[in-house]
Amino acid sequence: MICSANTNVGMKREINQDNFMIRKYTDKTTLCVVCDGMGGIKGGEEASKIAAETFVQTVDQFIIPYLKNKQKQVSTSDIKRALSKGVDIANEKVYIAAKKSVNHKGMGTTLVGALIIDKVVFAINVGDSRLYSLKGSTVKQITKDHSYVQYLVDMGQMTREEAENSSHKNIITRAVGTEISVEGDIFTVRLEEGSYLLFCTDGLTNMVDNATICDIVSNERNSSRVDQVELDLKVRRLIDTANANGGHDNITAVLVRI
């Protein structure tokens, strides 16, 4: 398993309110998180930083003892509880920080994170930052947006195509830190060897369509020997393409090859 990540302020914003973290525990166990902050002067930047760091620290406390004690088996329910606890504590810390500063009033952040163990992905999300799986010409969104337009799609009042072009697409219905509590949705998927995972903020997905993302990620010189340099190039191309298409928001991409 190899990972690459980058973040960029984009072409229109002055401050980058995105944050990401990667914790590679072993060759087969990795934790990734991406957060897209919002609110106040530097409030979003602070919210996403607190959330990402707290989420990783919380899951660290859970997973590291299992890795040290190789005879102790970790259960799916334990992993899900650890991810939920990571979101709970991140929410609490962002919420408290927002109450302490006038400049940070109302700040919050999206969060998409996953613990990857071998080929199994345990993911959690709040908001509209996304996790995709990609293999060959196939791209699948693993997470589901907590957004107003997604709600309308679920209610049958808007098509997926209309949602992608709606002026309300950036209105989210759930965020970390804006309320005293929040619930993340959890997803579990098993991937094939050679698959990719893409964690990203909407600064990427609003500027680059799925087909182009898939073309960039799946373009390999040698599918059996994708190295770190090639993975870094894919991430750079994703961000460069988003900026070339307007770069209306901060852009963050974390790419993992299984």
Secondary structure, DSSP 8 states (H G I E B T S, - for coil): -EEEEEEE-TTT-SS--EEEEEEEEETTEEEEEEEEEESTTTHHHHHHHHHHHHHHHHHHHHHHHHHHSTTS---HHHHHHHHHHHHHHHHHHHHHHHHH-GGGTT-EE-EEEEEEETTEEEEEEESS-EEEEEETTEEEE-S---BHHHHHHHTTSS-HHHHHT-TTTT-BS--BSSSS----EEEEEE--TT-EEEEE-HHHHTTS-HHHHHHHHH--S-TT---HHHHHHHHHHHHHHHHHTT--S-EEEEEEE-
